[in-house]
Amino acid sequence: MTRYGLLLGLLAAACSDPIRTRAMDELGGEAPGVPAGPLHRPGQPCLVCHGEDGPSESRFSFAGTIYARPSTAEPLAGARVRFIDSSGAQYAVSSNCAGTFYVGDTNFRPVWPVWMKVEFGDLTQEMVTPSFREGSCGACHQDPATPTSVGHLYVGDDRSTFPKGNCP
Amino acid sequence: MSTRRTLSVAALLVAGALVAGCEQYDGNSTTTVAVPPRETFAPVAALLESHCGTLDCHGSPARNLRIYGVNGLRANGNSVTGSPDTTEEEVDRTYESLVSVDPEHLGAVFAESGRDPERWLVIRKSRGTELHTGGTPLPAGEPGDRCLTGWIAGGTDGGVCTEDDFGPKPRAGETW
């Protein structure tokens, strides 16, 4: 019996993905007062958990957080995030009060690469390059901008004015 | 011959081959391979930047083949993704990375003026004829493919590289 238990333990350990486990560990814990759900973990690479092989029950093909301006981390609610894949199929979704948007993997299964843009009123920001495989915006759009990161997603410039958010 | 004896002989043969293989390895030997020149590489680098060099693909420092540029991986720690524009140093780094992939086959294709370019791993990957997580970024015969294969054939005219039309293409009746 002990031998079987040991064998099962070894098999379970072998099945875990150490890269994903480390990526999840690096995300840290939940912010105080923000339960797991649509408003949690803004700006983080969502598909670490919500990707195809992730531990979460809700699976996304894309997810991320939109901010109002380049130099501040003020989330932008009501931004329209649009996608077009290499077959020409399009999809759109809006950001919530935390600035976060997500696309269920059964709603839009893109043919890579995928081009994206964000719209808010008369403002539009279109990505210069498409995504070839990455559905987590936060994987490439981390703050601060570095030689391997472009910084957070934003719609306006530092003079733009936006309605105040009303997240609980 | 019994099965046991057959296995013993086979094991001895394998062991002998392994020993011989180790003895013949010369860590100091070098092979010189002529590859396409850096001087004609700039338009090819620009093509690779957009088709292959995004942060989620070969613009990641985790890749063996690294493509450097303004919208992906930066060579200089003072630059950030997005600004300033691609530098000559980055074109150099992309060149060095590219010609270091499967250099013997690249050299063979170059020496024969581009004959049978799929001998080079990069062409098989870019055409999608070999498993490639990034799909088929440069389909055979398209301007991007002709840009890359023209360069490895020794071509000096990068004009076809600028014919490449890479971007979102909405379906008939739709806008983007």
Interface residues (C-beta under 8 A of the other chain):
Chain A: R82 I84 S86 G88 A89 Q90 W112 P113 W115 V128 T129 P130 S131 F132 R133 E134 A139 C140 A145 T146 P147 T148 S149 V150 G151
Chain B: S50 T54 L55 D56 C57 G59 S60 P61 N71 G72 L73 R74 A75 N76 G77 S79 V80 T81 G82 T133 G134 G135 P137 G167 P168 K169 P170 R171 E174 W176
